[in-house]
Amino acid sequence: MAERSYALLEDRGFIAVEGEDAHFFLQGLISNDIEKAGAGRAIHAAFLTPQGKYLHDFFVVKMGEAFYLDCEAARLDDLKRRLSMYRLRAKVTLDEVSDAFTAAALFGEDAGAAFDLGTEAGTALPFAGGVIYVDPRLAAAGMRTMLPAAGARQTLADVGFEDAGREAYDDFRLRLGLPD
């Protein structure tokens, strides 16, 4: 494995949550405190049933006034449908933006040196029209990105990362005991 590796996570999708009530809307629905998500911090959260049973988990990043949920693409429609059920009169929009963005995992012994993020889980910075953040579940898992889909590979190559593929990332995260 290269010292600075990445894997595009093509099985991930994105929902943009925007509007003047977006903050309050998410605060009442997700398992983590939305106050912790901001321009400099990403969080990992879950959407649960009223009885506390797990339905979805996702990363939450904020760019501008919108919150972006990085979730499993195959289940994105279900998450969006479930969130929409609680929208009621909230001034909030839920838009799938998976075509505009792509997710990538950045890992390797020297991966963190490419950015001045530090080692605290969840630390985030704007990067190339998207955002880069230390994995909020476990800092040792490296970094994740949400980048504009067009040119994501070139953007990562320009900062010295080599495409290691999804299999290499899966091996890496499994050694850390992290679920997908």
Beta strands, then each sheet from edge to edge (+ up, - down):
strand 1: 5-8
strand 2: 12-18
strand 3: 43-48
strand 4: 54-63
strand 5: 66-72
strand 6: 93-96
strand 7: 101-107
strand 8: 124-127
strand 9: 130-134
strand 10: 143-148
strand 11: 162-163
sheet 1: 8+ 9- 10+ 7- 1+ 11+
sheet 2: 3+ 4- 5+ 2- 6+
end
